[in-house]
Amino acid sequence: MNIVIPLFDRFEPLGAIGPYEILAYVPGATVRFVTAEPGLVQDVLGSMAVYVPTRCSEVASCDVPLAPGGGGFRTMVGDPAFLDRVRRIHTGTRFTTSVRTGSPRDTALFPLWVTADSASSW
């Protein structure tokens, strides 16, 4: 299972690192972080920088995209290119999920989660 977590400046550590740690232990799972441009991505607290070598644009598909929350999430979903990539990838995912302020009820990604399959679980 290919799991992708996009990171952005001011990401919430618990919303990204927590799921990473749990999902990385799933047998057969590969979890990776991606970002707009490779390099260090700073958390919302300013105390954790994560080196992310992979661009979002390099992800052609994945089984599970997971959107973490944090102060910079609104900026990320305000980027039309990012939204287009997420929408394209979403068509082939097993699950599209989020954490905290990455929640679909709170973002421009809301239409991705409102499908016949997902709406019944709310």
C-alpha positions as CSV (number, residue, x, y, z in Angstrom):
1,M,0.0,0.0,0.0
2,N,1.5,3.3,-1.1
3,I,0.6,6.1,1.4
4,V,1.5,9.8,0.6
5,I,1.5,12.6,3.1
6,P,2.0,16.1,1.7
7,L,3.9,18.4,4.0
8,F,3.8,22.2,3.9
9,D,5.4,24.9,6.0
10,R,3.7,25.2,9.4
11,F,2.3,21.6,9.3
12,E,1.0,20.2,12.6
13,P,3.5,17.5,13.8
14,L,0.8,15.3,15.4
15,G,-1.2,15.4,12.1
16,A,1.7,14.2,10.0
17,I,4.2,12.4,12.1
18,G,1.6,10.5,14.2
19,P,-0.1,8.9,11.2
20,Y,3.3,8.3,9.6
21,E,4.5,6.3,12.6
22,I,1.4,4.2,12.8
23,L,0.9,3.6,9.1
24,A,4.6,2.8,8.6
25,Y,4.1,-0.4,10.7
26,V,1.3,-1.7,8.5
27,P,2.6,-4.8,6.7
28,G,3.3,-4.0,3.0
29,A,2.8,-0.2,3.5
30,T,5.2,2.4,2.2
31,V,4.7,5.9,3.6
32,R,6.4,8.9,2.2
33,F,6.2,12.6,2.6
34,V,6.0,14.9,-0.4
35,T,6.1,18.7,-0.8
36,A,5.9,21.5,-3.4
37,E,9.7,21.8,-3.6
38,P,12.3,19.4,-2.1
39,G,14.0,20.6,1.0
40,L,13.3,21.3,4.7
41,V,9.7,21.8,5.7
42,Q,9.1,23.5,9.1
43,D,6.4,22.5,11.5
44,V,3.9,25.0,13.1
45,L,5.9,25.1,16.4
46,G,9.1,26.1,14.6
47,S,11.1,23.3,16.3
48,M,11.0,20.5,13.8
49,A,12.3,20.6,10.3
50,V,11.7,17.6,8.1
51,Y,13.7,17.0,4.9
52,V,11.4,16.0,2.1
53,P,13.1,15.0,-1.1
54,T,10.0,14.3,-3.2
55,R,7.9,16.8,-5.1
56,C,4.1,16.5,-5.0
57,S,4.2,16.6,-8.8
58,E,6.3,13.4,-8.8
59,V,3.4,11.4,-7.4
60,A,1.4,9.8,-10.3
61,S,-0.8,7.7,-8.0
62,C,-1.1,6.3,-4.5
63,D,-3.5,4.1,-2.5
64,V,-3.9,6.6,0.4
65,P,-3.3,10.3,0.3
66,L,-3.4,11.7,3.8
67,A,-3.7,15.5,4.3
68,P,-2.4,16.6,7.7
69,G,-3.5,19.8,9.4
70,G,-1.7,22.8,10.5
71,G,-1.4,26.6,10.0
72,G,-0.1,26.3,6.4
73,F,-2.8,24.0,5.2
74,R,-5.1,26.7,3.9
75,T,-2.2,28.1,1.8
76,M,-1.7,24.6,0.3
77,V,-5.3,24.2,-0.6
78,G,-5.3,27.7,-2.1
79,D,-2.8,26.4,-4.7
80,P,-4.8,25.4,-7.8
81,A,-1.9,23.2,-9.1
82,F,-1.9,21.3,-5.8
83,L,-5.7,20.9,-5.8
84,D,-5.6,19.6,-9.4
85,R,-3.0,17.0,-8.5
86,V,-5.0,15.8,-5.5
87,R,-8.2,15.6,-7.6
88,R,-6.3,13.6,-10.3
89,I,-4.8,11.2,-7.7
90,H,-8.1,10.9,-5.8
91,T,-9.7,9.1,-8.7
92,G,-7.5,6.1,-8.2
93,T,-7.2,5.9,-4.4
94,R,-8.5,3.3,-2.1
95,F,-9.0,5.9,0.7
96,T,-8.5,9.7,0.7
97,T,-8.1,10.9,4.2
98,S,-7.2,13.8,6.5
99,V,-6.3,14.8,10.0
100,R,-7.5,17.8,12.0
101,T,-7.5,21.1,10.0
102,G,-6.8,18.9,6.9
103,S,-10.4,17.7,7.4
104,P,-12.5,17.9,4.2
105,R,-15.4,19.7,6.0
106,D,-12.9,22.6,6.5
107,T,-11.2,22.9,3.1
108,A,-11.5,23.2,-0.6
109,L,-10.9,19.4,-0.8
110,F,-14.4,18.8,0.6
111,P,-15.9,17.6,-2.7
112,L,-13.4,14.8,-2.9
113,W,-14.8,13.2,0.2
114,V,-18.4,13.6,-0.6
115,T,-19.1,10.5,-2.6
116,A,-21.7,7.8,-2.3
117,D,-19.1,5.6,-0.6
118,S,-17.8,8.1,1.9
119,A,-20.9,10.1,2.7
120,S,-22.5,7.1,4.4
121,S,-19.7,6.9,6.9
122,W,-20.3,10.4,8.3
